[in-house]
Amino acid sequence: MLEQVVAENGVVTYQSPLLVGAGVVHGFSSRIGGVSDGPFASLNLGVAGKADETLRDTPANIATNYQLLEEALGCSPGMLRAWVSQVHGRMVELIEREPESEYSETLEAEIRDRFSGQASADAIVSIVPQVLLTIRVADCVPILLASPDGRVVGAVHAGWRGVVGNVAAKTVRTMHEAGGDAAAPAKLLAAIGPCISTEHFEVGEEVADEFVQQGLGETVQRRAGAKPHIDLQGAVKLQLEQAGVTAIDTHELCTYRDAREFYSHRRDQGLTGRMAAVIASRPG
């Protein structure tokens, strides 16, 4: 089960005992401990809001908030940062060493150029040491994964389309293929972060039918006279287990319900911030 951690700088995160035990720097942010205000108060980590510039958070606030999060987690200043443009799909981007060397300036440049919001994907895997992966959410499911030695890590953004597309299992396969036996599914450690709960995730019949068609019918709840509800966390956990992952930390949080701690796109009708899920590969 995830545990709440309050840093000295006031930033509140949730961390996985499984990943902590493996010595992996990681965290699921909350909205507490930043500098943003209004609907973005306070630890907003994504450019979010309406098209009108007066209803958007500032890049300066977001950059400061990210620095505060890294400070709270004890991230090394020398780490390379990597994130992608999330598209609610199942594409997985891999950061890997060049065949001729363990590390190079060329690879560093590629990470900075390609993995700074330029690539379109919903998951990132790294087998390069000291790379900090980030995905951003505000109701969707964040998933962090690591090999037991922390040298192969993954970060996943799973909205309902990503769940139907089984982006979690695709990420597990990518980690295994890239990391070899050390990252075999049965050895991986996984943590599912704060997301919208079943109670508040009401969907249309067409969405519920897609979950059923993908073998996730047990995560669909139907009530007389009401629209279906879906257990996104349960669906992702089931997919991870089917992919061979058994060590999984979960939670009892809800981004929609727990408004003091979390942003929620659905609750706040789009005018809201973003939380982040971050994980760093250990030194080589």
N, C-alpha and C positions, 0 to 999 in steps of 0.2 A: 504494500500500500504506500502511495506517495506520502511524503512528510513535508510539512511546512517549515521553511527556514527563513528567519529574519536576519538579514545582514546588518553589520554595524552602520552602514550608510542608509539604512531604512528600507532597502529594497526587499520585497517579499517574494520568494520563489517556492516552488514545490520540487522536491528532488526524490529520486528513486533509491531506496536502500540497496537494490541490486547493483545499480551503476556506481553508487558511492563505494560499495564493497570492492568493486573492480578498480577503484581509483580513477574513474573517468569524470572529468570536469563536464558538468551538464546542469541544466535547469529548465523548468517551465516557469515563465514569468507570470506574475499577476499584474494588476494595474496599480499596485501600491509602491511608492518610493521614487517617483519621477518628478519632472518639472513642467509637464504639460498641464493645461487647465481646460475648463469647460467640459464638453462631452468627452474630451481626450484625457482628462485627469486620471492618473498622473504619469504613469510609466508607459506611455504610448510608444510602440516600436514599429509602427507601420504608417505609411502615407495613406491616411484614410479620411473619409469625409465626403461632402457633396462637391459637385463640380465648381460651385462658387468658391473662390479662393478664401473668402471670409469665413467659410465653414470648414476649413481644413487646418490641420496642425502644421507647424512649421518644420522644415528640415533640420533647423538648428535644435529644436526641442527633441526631435527623434534621435539625432546624433548624440546629444547629451544623455538621453535616457539609455541608449545602448551602451554608452561608456559606463554608466552607473550599474547596469546589469552585469557587464563584464567584471567590473570591480567587485561586485557582490559575490560573484562565482570564483574569483581568484584567477581569472584568465591571464595568461602570460602576454605581455605587450608584443612579443615577437610572433604570436600566432597569425596565420593568414586567415582572413575572413571569407566565407563563401555562402552565397544565397542565390536563389533562382527566382524567376518570375513565375509565380504559381498560377496554374491554369485550370485547376479542378479536374485533372486527368490522372494518368498512371505512368507518365514518363519518369524515368530514373536517370539522373546524371551521375557519372562516376568520375572522381578525381583520383588519378593513379600516377604512379611513378613512371618516368620514361624508362624504357628497357635498358639503356646503356648506363644509367646511373641511379643512385638512391635519391638524389635531389639535384636540382639545377636552377639557375636563374631563369632559364626558358620555362620550366614548369611553374615557377613562382609567377612569372608574367602571365602565363596562361590562366592560372587560378584567378589572378586579379582581373584579367580581361573578360574571361568567360563566365566565371562564377561570382559575379557582382550584380546579380539581377538581370543579366543579359540572356542567359539560357532559359528556355521555357520548360518547366518541369514541376513536379510536385514531390520529388524526393531527391536527396543527395546522399551519395556514399563516398567516403574517403578512405583510401589506404595510404595516404601521405601523412607523415607525422606532423603534429602541431597545426592542424587545420580546424578552425571553428565553424561548424555548420549551423545554419539558422533557417528555420521555417517560421511563418507567422500565421496566426489563427485568431478567430473571434467567433467561435461556436464549432468549427470543424475540429477533427480529431488530430492532435499532434502525437507522433510516435517517435521515440528515440531508441536506437538499437546499438549494441556494441558487442564485439568479441570479448571473451573473458580477459584478454590481455590489453584491451582498449585500443588496439592498433587498427582495427577496422570498425568504423562507426557509420551510422546512418541516421538521417532525420527525414521524417515523412509528414506531409500535409494530406489528410484524408477527409475531404468533403464527401457528401453522399455519392457523388459520381466516382470519386476515387475509391470509395469502398466497393461499389458495384464493379469497378474495374480491377479490384484486388491489388491496389498499389502496394499494400503492405507485403503481400507474398512476393511480388516482383522485386521489392527492395531486398527481402531476405535472400532471394536467388542471386541477385547482383552481388550482395556481400559475400556469399559463399563462393561464387565464381571468381571474384576478385581476390578474396582473402584465403582461399583454399580451406584445408581441414580446420585451421584455427578459427574459421568463421562458419563452420558447419551449423545448420539451423538448430540442431539439438544443443549446441553450445552457446548460442547467442543469448544475450540478456536484453530484455525489452521493457520499456516503460510507456504506458499510455497516459497522456496528459489531460488536463482539464478540457472538457468539451460540453456541448449541450446534452442534457439528460433526456431520457425517454419521455418523461412527463411533458417536456416542453418542445420536443421535436415532432410536431404534427406534419404530416405529408399527404399528398394526394394519392389516390389509388394507383395511379400509373407508376409512382416512385415505389410504393410498397410492392407492386407486382415485380419490379426489377429486382428487388431484394429476394423475393421468393424464387425467381428464375435463377438466381445465382447461388441457390442453396442456403440462403440466410433467412428463411421463413421464420425460424424460431426467434429472431430478433424483431419481428413485426408484431405489434400489439394492436388488435382490433377491438373496439368497444362499441356496443350498440348505440346507434344514432350519432356516432362521432367519426371523424377521419382517423385513419391509421396513425400510430406513433411508432417510431423506430428507435431501437437501442443501438446507437452508433458505436459506443464503446464495446458493447457486447459483440457486435458484428466484427469489429477489428480484432478483438481478442480471439474470436473463433477462427478468423482467417490466419492469424499468427500461429495458432495451435495446429491448424491443418497444414501449415507450411513447415511444421516441425519444431517451432519455438515453444518451449514449455515454461521458461523462467520469465514471468511477466508481472510487472507491478501495475496495479490499477488504482482507482480512486472512487470516491463517492461525491465528487464535486459537480457543480453544474454552472456553466458560464452564464446561462440565462437567469437562473434563480439567484445566484450569489453575486448580485450587482455591485456590492462594495469591493469585491476582489477581482472581478473579471469584466472585460468588455464582451458584448454580445451583439453581433450584427442583427440578429432577429429581434431581440428585445428592443434595441435602440434604433431600429429601422434604418440601418446603414450609417447613421451619424455617430460613429464610435471609433475607438482606437483598435490596436492589435496587440495581442500578446505574442511572445516568441518562445520557441523551444530551441535550445542550443545544446550542442554537444561537440567536444573536441577530441580528436584522435591523440593518443598519448605519444610522447617522444619516441623516436625509433631506437 
